[in-house]
């Protein structure tokens, strides 16, 4: 798989100039951009992938980041759970405007628009792919939108919860989706048509993620990084509250080891456990 990663870098050097492959430290990267998503790399030599305001970066074991995509603003970012080289995104091309719903099949090196979305081109700031049915994808733009064919076509699902921060598709039910808001955690059992208060009413929930075996992770300001099971939504345990003034915005779970987590914060920290 290292060969495929080198191939991506080579393609980018030809398309964008050799400077595209220059590595920089995380501190250097954090000083010039901000992060909109994080995922564990499942191919090549990278450890993590960071979707940012200035492109997709591969982070290696030494903490060096290398641009592996065109310099676009990837506001929404989700890996395809079935293909280690496939990713989905939405945001803004470098020339301005909205990008619609995008897919990369080569690790982020090149992207194509699968659909403009409803009332598009959309700019999904919140989006997620169902881990149990990747044909089902959720995105928020003027309300919740849903695709049932892997992003080729989209339909309005319903209104999104107020003060929405992030969404996460369930790991047990393709029609279940969770919403982190500034007023608690919400859930929808009908693919975003209707929403109910789920937990942490009145609290700011800055991040939400689902994991293997029905696990559910949330960061709640004032309480910390929390974990529960989807079928036991009242039994939350505090994993950590040692973040100081920082609060996580994006959480990634290693598909090869569900004890291995990484996250980004509002301060552009990249933290690993």
N, C-alpha and C positions, 0 to 999 in steps of 0.2 A: 504493500500500500504506500510505501515511501515514494515509489516511483510516481504514483498519481499526484502526490503533493508537489514533487519537483516539476512535474508537467504543468501544474497550475501556475507555479511561480514563473516558469519559462514563458508560458502564454502571456502572463501579465507583463513581463519585461518587454516582449515584442509589442504589445498593445499600448503600453503606457510609459515605456521608458524604463531603464534599468533601476532608477531610483525607487520604483514601486516595490522592489524586493528588499530594500535596505531595512534591517531590523532596528528597532529603537526600544528603549526601556519603557516600562509601564509608566514611570514618572513622566517621561517625555511625552508619551501618548496622552496621559491624563491632563497634561497642561495645555493641550490644543484641541480637545474634543470632549464629548460626553457619550456615555454608553446607553444604548437602548435595548440591549439583549445580550444573553450569554448562553453558551452551550458547550458541552464537552465534545471535543473532536473525536470522531469515530474512525478516522482514516488519517494517513500521513503521520508526520512527526510532531504535529501540534498537540498541545494538551487541551487548550480551550479556544473557543472562537468568541470574539467580542464584536457585536454589531454596534456601530457608532454613527455619529453625525457626519463622519468623513470616511465611511467605508467599513468593510469587514476585515478584522485583524485576527491572525492566528498567533496564539501565545504559546511559546515553547516552555520546556522545563526550566530554562534559565531565566524566565521572566521577560524574555524579549519578544516584542510584537512585530509582526510583518504584515503589511497590507496584502490581502489576497483577492481583492475585488476592485471594480471601478470605484471612484471616489464619489459615491452617492450617499445620501442620508437615509439610512435604514431605520425608520422609526418603529416599525414592527418587525419581528424576527422570530422564526420558529423552525426547528429542524424537522425533517421528515423522519418519523420513528422507524420506518422500514428500509431506508436507504441512507447509508453513511455519507454519501456525497450530495444528497439533495437537501435543499433548504428553501424556505419561503420567506418573503419579506414584503414590505410596503413602505412607502415614504416619499422621498423627493429625489428626482434625478439632479445631477449637478447643474443642469441648465435651468432649473426652476420648475414649478408646477408640482403635480402629484404623479406618482409612478403607477398607480393601480396595484393589482396583486401580482407579485413576481415569483418566479421559481428559478433556482439554479440547480443544475444536475451535475456540476463539476466542482463541488466544494466551495462555491462562491465566486469562482473566477469570472464567469459570465452569467447574465441574467436575462430572462425574457418575461414579458407580461403575459400571464395566462388569461387575465380578465381585467377590464376596467372597474368591475364591481358595480353595485347599484349606485346610480347618480355619480358615477365616477368621471375621471379616474379617482379612485379612493386613496386615502392616506390613513391606513389602519395604524393608529398608535397602540392599540391593544388587539392582539390576535393570538390564536393558538390552534394547533392541530390535535385532533383526538388521537390519543396514543393507542386506542383499541380499534379505531376505524379511521385511518388517515384520509379517507375520502371526505370525512366531515371536518370542516374548518370553520372557525368563528372569527369574525372581525368586527371592530366597532368604528363606524363612520356614519354620523347622522342617525345613530341607533345601531342595534345589533344586527349584523348580517350573517348568513350561514350559507356555506356551499356543501353540497352533497356529492360532488363529483371531482373532488381533489382540487378545487379552485377554478375550474373552467367556467362555471356559472354561479351566480350569487342571487340570493333572495333576501328581502327584509324578513327578519325574525320578529322583532318587537323593539320596544323602547329599552335603552340601556339604563342601569341604575344610575342615579344622580351621583356626581362627584366620583366618577369611575377612575380608578388608578390602573388596574391590571385585570386580566382574565386568565383562567386556566381550565382546560377541558378535562373532564373526569377521566380517571384511569379505569373505571368500572362500567360506565354507561355512556354511550356515544351521544346521548341527548342531554347529558348533565354537564353544566358549565358553571364555574364559580367566578365571582366578581369581587375583587378587593376595592373598597371605596374609602373615602374619608369619613364615612359614617357606618363602618362595620363591614362584615363579610356577608355577601348575598349568594344565593344559588338559584339556578333554574333547572327544572327537570324536563322542560319541553323545548330544549334547544334555543333558549333566549326569548321565547314568547312572553313568559311571565317570570317574575322574580320574587323571592321571599327572603326575608332576613334570616341568615343562617347562624351567625355567631358574632360576638364582639360588638353588639349594637352600640352606636355612638362613639366607637373607637376608630382611630385612623389605622387602616390596614394598608401598608405600603407595598406588600408583595404577596403573591399567591402562586403556588405550584403544586402539581400532583405528581406522585411518584409510583413506583411499583407496589403491587399488592394492596392497592387502595389507600396508600398513604397520602396525606395532605399537609402541606407546609404553608405557614403564613407568618408574616412579620407584623406584629401589633405594637404600635408605639406605646411605650410605658409598660409593656409586658414582655417583649422580646420575640425571638424566633420560636414559633410554636409548631407542634406536630400532633396530628390526630389521624384516625382512620375515617374514611368517608362514611362507613356504616356506623360510626360511633362519634357523631359530630360534637358531642358535649364533653368528650374525654380528651381534652387538650393537655399536652405536657410541654413545659418550657425547656427547649434545648439549650438556649443561650440568651443572655441579656447583657453581654459584654461588648457592646458596640459603641459605647460612649454617646457622642452627639450624632453619630452616623445612623442611618437606617437603610436597610436593603431595599432595592427596587426590583431586582431581577435575580431569580434563583435557578440554578441548574443542578440536576442530579445525575451522577455518572451512571449510564445504563449498565455498566459492568459491575458496579458496586454501589448499592443505594446508601451506604454510609459515607460515601465520598460526595460532598457538596461544594459548590462554588457559588459566589454571589457578587453582585456589584452594588454599591451604595450611591447615594446622592452626591457624595464627595469624590466619585470616580475611584473609590477603593475597589480592588478585586481581592476578595477573601476566600480562603479555602479551608475546609475541615475534612 
